[in-house]
Amino acid sequence: MEISPELYQDMQDEIAPKSKSYINIPMAFVSGGLICLLGECILNLLTHFGLEQEAASAWTSVTLVFLSALLTGLGWYERIAKHAGAGTLVPITGFANGVTSSAIEARTEGWILGVGAKIFTIAGPVILYGTAASVVYGLCLKLFQMFTA
């Protein structure tokens, strides 16, 4: 049986669940904002207790990553993300959730070939492209400085 691309698209559109953008977009905005608000509260608390801004910023990131990994391990992050949508994916907490959940799924395969390898299925591309982008940006900045000085 031969199916044209148009017929296949029509069949897919008919079966796929309809997105409620009028609810999903505001929920993502609010949930992402609440995560950022939590980060700001942690940052203000740490600076209030005497940490310098740079150190407090680093500890805020570490705390948010830890909380995300903990909530993922307890199975709560998925429940939150089910209602909050993309708002939980965009901040650093979404990355921590992705890394932690892939490690949890692979724990039956062992610590090295399971958890150790699967962590890098998520983190690897981020590290690779983050490093490559920093090199490209550094070269662009250097070229810009050479021609403007």
PASEBA-1860 file (N, C-alpha, C; in nm, 3 decimals):
! residues 149
1> MEISPELY> 0.084/-0.118/0.000/0.000/0.000/0.000/0.089/0.124/0.000 ~ 0.064/0.210/-0.093/0.143/0.334/-0.109/0.068/0.450/-0.043 ~ 0.138/0.520/0.047/0.078/0.634/0.117/0.156/0.759/0.079 ~ 0.084/0.859/0.033/0.150/0.984/-0.004/0.187/1.061/0.123 ~ 0.286/1.149/0.113/0.322/1.231/0.230/0.206/1.314/0.282 ~ 0.120/1.363/0.193/0.006/1.443/0.235/-0.095/1.360/0.314 ~ -0.121/1.237/0.265/-0.214/1.148/0.334/-0.158/1.108/0.471 ~ -0.028/1.079/0.475/0.036/1.045/0.602/0.026/1.160/0.702
9> QDMQDEIA> 0.049/1.283/0.655/0.038/1.400/0.743/-0.104/1.418/0.794 ~ -0.202/1.396/0.706/-0.342/1.406/0.748/-0.376/1.301/0.853 ~ -0.326/1.179/0.835/-0.350/1.072/0.932/-0.283/1.106/1.066 ~ -0.164/1.159/1.059/-0.091/1.195/1.181/-0.162/1.309/1.256 ~ -0.207/1.410/1.182/-0.278/1.522/1.244/-0.407/1.477/1.310 ~ -0.472/1.377/1.251/-0.598/1.326/1.305/-0.576/1.251/1.436 ~ -0.466/1.179/1.447/-0.439/1.095/1.564/-0.370/1.172/1.676 ~ -0.284/1.265/1.640/-0.204/1.338/1.740/-0.293/1.418/1.834
17> PKSKSYIN> -0.258/1.420/1.964/-0.338/1.501/2.057/-0.325/1.650/2.026 ~ -0.432/1.720/2.043/-0.432/1.863/2.016/-0.368/1.937/2.133 ~ -0.279/2.029/2.103/-0.211/2.107/2.206/-0.299/2.224/2.250 ~ -0.303/2.245/2.380/-0.378/2.358/2.434/-0.278/2.470/2.463 ~ -0.237/2.539/2.358/-0.134/2.643/2.370/-0.176/2.755/2.464 ~ -0.303/2.785/2.469/-0.350/2.894/2.555/-0.331/2.861/2.703 ~ -0.314/2.732/2.737/-0.282/2.692/2.874/-0.133/2.661/2.888 ~ -0.077/2.589/2.791/0.061/2.543/2.800/0.163/2.656/2.803
25> IPMAFVSG> 0.144/2.757/2.723/0.241/2.867/2.717/0.244/2.947/2.847 ~ 0.129/2.989/2.900/0.135/3.059/3.029/0.189/2.972/3.143 ~ 0.154/2.843/3.144/0.206/2.754/3.249/0.357/2.740/3.240 ~ 0.410/2.731/3.119/0.555/2.722/3.102/0.621/2.851/3.150 ~ 0.561/2.962/3.117/0.614/3.093/3.159/0.615/3.105/3.311 ~ 0.505/3.069/3.375/0.493/3.080/3.520/0.587/2.982/3.590 ~ 0.591/2.856/3.543/0.676/2.757/3.610/0.824/2.790/3.593 ~ 0.865/2.831/3.475/1.004/2.873/3.455/1.037/2.995/3.540
33> GLICLLGE> 0.942/3.086/3.550/0.962/3.204/3.634/0.973/3.168/3.781 ~ 0.896/3.069/3.826/0.903/3.026/3.966/1.038/2.960/3.997 ~ 1.090/2.885/3.901/1.223/2.825/3.920/1.328/2.935/3.929 ~ 1.318/3.034/3.842/1.412/3.147/3.847/1.395/3.227/3.976 ~ 1.272/3.242/4.021/1.246/3.311/4.147/1.309/3.235/4.264 ~ 1.298/3.103/4.263/1.363/3.022/4.365/1.514/3.044/4.361 ~ 1.571/3.049/4.242/1.714/3.076/4.229/1.752/3.212/4.285 ~ 1.670/3.312/4.256/1.697/3.447/4.309/1.687/3.450/4.462
41> CILNLLTH> 1.589/3.377/4.517/1.576/3.371/4.664/1.698/3.305/4.727 ~ 1.745/3.197/4.666/1.865/3.129/4.717/1.985/3.223/4.708 ~ 1.998/3.292/4.594/2.109/3.386/4.574/2.105/3.497/4.678 ~ 1.989/3.556/4.700/1.977/3.664/4.799/2.005/3.614/4.940 ~ 1.960/3.494/4.971/1.986/3.437/5.103/2.136/3.415/5.125 ~ 2.203/3.362/5.024/2.347/3.338/5.036/2.427/3.467/5.046 ~ 2.390/3.568/4.968/2.461/3.696/4.978/2.429/3.766/5.110 ~ 2.309/3.745/5.162/2.272/3.802/5.291/2.359/3.744/5.403
49> FGLEQEAA> 2.396/3.617/5.390/2.478/3.553/5.492/2.627/3.569/5.465 ~ 2.666/3.661/5.375/2.805/3.701/5.362/2.883/3.647/5.244 ~ 2.824/3.562/5.161/2.897/3.515/5.043/2.906/3.626/4.940 ~ 3.018/3.631/4.870/3.032/3.728/4.761/2.940/3.686/4.646 ~ 2.906/3.780/4.561/2.811/3.757/4.453/2.852/3.640/4.364 ~ 2.978/3.632/4.326/3.025/3.527/4.236/3.013/3.389/4.301 ~ 3.056/3.378/4.427/3.045/3.251/4.498/2.900/3.214/4.522 ~ 2.818/3.310/4.556/2.676/3.285/4.579/2.607/3.238/4.451
57> SAWTSVTL> 2.648/3.295/4.338/2.591/3.252/4.209/2.625/3.107/4.180 ~ 2.749/3.070/4.205/2.790/2.931/4.182/2.714/2.835/4.274 ~ 2.701/2.872/4.401/2.629/2.787/4.495/2.480/2.781/4.463 ~ 2.426/2.886/4.408/2.285/2.884/4.366/2.265/2.783/4.255 ~ 2.355/2.783/4.157/2.346/2.685/4.047/2.359/2.543/4.100 ~ 2.455/2.522/4.188/2.476/2.389/4.245/2.351/2.345/4.322 ~ 2.292/2.435/4.397/2.172/2.402/4.474/2.055/2.367/4.384 ~ 2.034/2.444/4.277/1.925/2.415/4.184/1.946/2.282/4.113
65> VFLSALLT> 2.069/2.253/4.074/2.099/2.124/4.011/2.074/2.010/4.109 ~ 2.119/2.027/4.234/2.097/1.924/4.334/1.948/1.900/4.358 ~ 1.871/2.008/4.373/1.727/1.993/4.396/1.659/1.924/4.279 ~ 1.700/1.958/4.158/1.643/1.895/4.040/1.676/1.746/4.035 ~ 1.801/1.712/4.065/1.840/1.571/4.066/1.766/1.495/4.176 ~ 1.751/1.557/4.292/1.681/1.493/4.403/1.534/1.469/4.368 ~ 1.469/1.573/4.313/1.328/1.558/4.274/1.312/1.455/4.163 ~ 1.409/1.446/4.073/1.404/1.344/3.968/1.417/1.205/4.029
73> GLGWYERI> 1.510/1.189/4.121/1.530/1.060/4.186/1.408/1.015/4.264 ~ 1.337/1.109/4.323/1.216/1.077/4.400/1.093/1.058/4.310 ~ 1.108/1.093/4.182/0.996/1.080/4.088/0.902/1.198/4.087 ~ 0.938/1.306/4.154/0.851/1.423/4.163/0.869/1.520/4.047 ~ 0.989/1.525/3.991/1.016/1.622/3.884/0.927/1.594/3.764 ~ 0.908/1.468/3.732/0.823/1.433/3.618/0.678/1.476/3.641 ~ 0.632/1.462/3.764/0.495/1.505/3.795/0.480/1.656/3.782 ~ 0.581/1.728/3.830/0.580/1.874/3.817/0.585/1.914/3.670
81> AKHAGAGT> 0.675/1.850/3.595/0.693/1.884/3.453/0.568/1.850/3.371 ~ 0.493/1.752/3.414/0.370/1.715/3.342/0.272/1.832/3.338 ~ 0.267/1.908/3.446/0.176/2.022/3.453/0.244/2.153/3.412 ~ 0.374/2.164/3.440/0.445/2.290/3.415/0.495/2.301/3.271 ~ 0.515/2.191/3.205/0.557/2.193/3.065/0.701/2.239/3.045 ~ 0.721/2.316/2.940/0.855/2.358/2.899/0.923/2.449/2.999 ~ 0.849/2.505/3.092/0.909/2.590/3.194/1.009/2.517/3.281 ~ 0.992/2.385/3.293/1.086/2.306/3.372/1.203/2.256/3.288
89> LVPITGFA> 1.196/2.270/3.158/1.302/2.220/3.070/1.408/2.324/3.040 ~ 1.370/2.449/3.037/1.461/2.553/2.990/1.570/2.589/3.091 ~ 1.538/2.609/3.219/1.646/2.647/3.312/1.745/2.532/3.334 ~ 1.846/2.557/3.412/1.950/2.458/3.440/1.891/2.333/3.504 ~ 1.775/2.346/3.567/1.710/2.232/3.630/1.666/2.128/3.527 ~ 1.628/2.173/3.410/1.589/2.079/3.304/1.705/1.995/3.257 ~ 1.823/2.056/3.246/1.943/1.981/3.208/1.978/1.879/3.316 ~ 1.971/1.921/3.442/2.001/1.829/3.551/1.901/1.714/3.554
97> NGVTSSAI> 1.775/1.742/3.526/1.674/1.637/3.519/1.704/1.539/3.408 ~ 1.743/1.589/3.292/1.775/1.502/3.179/1.892/1.409/3.207 ~ 1.995/1.462/3.268/2.113/1.382/3.301/2.078/1.278/3.407 ~ 2.007/1.319/3.511/1.973/1.229/3.620/1.879/1.119/3.575 ~ 1.777/1.154/3.498/1.681/1.053/3.455/1.744/0.950/3.363 ~ 1.835/0.991/3.276/1.902/0.892/3.190/1.993/0.802/3.272 ~ 2.055/0.854/3.375/2.138/0.771/3.463/2.052/0.672/3.541 ~ 1.936/0.717/3.589/1.847/0.628/3.665/1.797/0.515/3.576
105> EARTEGWI> 1.763/0.545/3.453/1.714/0.443/3.361/1.821/0.337/3.333 ~ 1.948/0.374/3.337/2.056/0.283/3.300/2.119/0.213/3.419 ~ 2.069/0.234/3.539/2.134/0.176/3.658/2.133/0.025/3.659 ~ 2.040/-0.040/3.590/2.038/-0.187/3.586/2.152/-0.243/3.502 ~ 2.212/-0.159/3.418/2.323/-0.203/3.332/2.458/-0.190/3.401 ~ 2.459/-0.144/3.526/2.584/-0.132/3.600/2.628/0.012/3.613 ~ 2.727/0.033/3.700/2.774/0.169/3.727/2.855/0.226/3.613 ~ 2.939/0.145/3.548/3.029/0.200/3.446/2.963/0.202/3.309
113> LGVGAKIF> 2.917/0.085/3.263/2.858/0.079/3.130/2.714/0.128/3.126 ~ 2.650/0.135/3.241/2.514/0.185/3.247/2.510/0.331/3.283 ~ 2.523/0.360/3.411/2.511/0.498/3.461/2.619/0.588/3.402 ~ 2.745/0.544/3.408/2.855/0.627/3.359/2.845/0.661/3.212 ~ 2.802/0.563/3.133/2.791/0.588/2.988/2.667/0.668/2.953 ~ 2.555/0.639/3.017/2.430/0.707/2.983/2.426/0.853/3.026 ~ 2.500/0.885/3.131/2.505/1.026/3.172/2.557/1.111/3.056 ~ 2.653/1.058/2.982/2.713/1.136/2.875/2.630/1.137/2.747
121> TIAGPVIL> 2.522/1.058/2.739/2.435/1.070/2.622/2.363/1.204/2.623 ~ 2.339/1.258/2.743/2.278/1.390/2.754/2.385/1.497/2.769 ~ 2.479/1.475/2.859/2.579/1.577/2.889/2.682/1.592/2.778 ~ 2.711/1.485/2.707/2.814/1.489/2.603/2.793/1.595/2.497 ~ 2.674/1.597/2.432/2.652/1.700/2.330/2.658/1.842/2.386 ~ 2.611/1.860/2.509/2.615/1.993/2.570/2.760/2.036/2.591 ~ 2.842/1.945/2.643/2.983/1.976/2.665/3.052/2.000/2.531 ~ 3.026/1.914/2.434/3.090/1.927/2.302/3.054/2.060/2.236
129> YGTAASVV> 2.927/2.089/2.223/2.886/2.210/2.153/2.912/2.336/2.235 ~ 2.907/2.325/2.366/2.943/2.439/2.451/3.089/2.474/2.436 ~ 3.174/2.373/2.433/3.318/2.396/2.414/3.347/2.450/2.275 ~ 3.285/2.389/2.174/3.307/2.435/2.036/3.258/2.579/2.018 ~ 3.142/2.611/2.075/3.090/2.747/2.063/3.182/2.847/2.133 ~ 3.238/2.809/2.249/3.328/2.902/2.318/3.454/2.927/2.238 ~ 3.502/2.826/2.166/3.619/2.845/2.081/3.585/2.940/1.966 ~ 3.472/2.918/1.902/3.431/3.004/1.790/3.411/3.147/1.839
137> YGLCLKLF> 3.344/3.165/1.953/3.322/3.300/2.006/3.454/3.365/2.044 ~ 3.544/3.289/2.101/3.676/3.343/2.138/3.754/3.388/2.015 ~ 3.749/3.307/1.908/3.817/3.346/1.784/3.753/3.470/1.722 ~ 3.622/3.477/1.723/3.553/3.596/1.670/3.591/3.720/1.751 ~ 3.594/3.708/1.882/3.632/3.820/1.967/3.775/3.864/1.940 ~ 3.865/3.768/1.926/4.005/3.800/1.899/4.019/3.870/1.763 ~ 3.950/3.819/1.663/3.955/3.883/1.530/3.896/4.025/1.537 ~ 3.787/4.041/1.608/3.726/4.171/1.623/3.823/4.268/1.691
145> QMFTA> 3.891/4.222/1.795/3.987/4.307/1.867/4.107/4.342/1.779 ~ 4.149/4.247/1.696/4.264/4.274/1.607/4.231/4.382/1.505 ~ 4.110/4.379/1.451/4.075/4.474/1.345/4.023/4.607/1.397 ~ 3.984/4.613/1.524/3.936/4.741/1.577/4.042/4.814/1.657 ~ 4.151/4.749/1.690/4.256/4.815/1.769/4.355/4.888/1.683
END
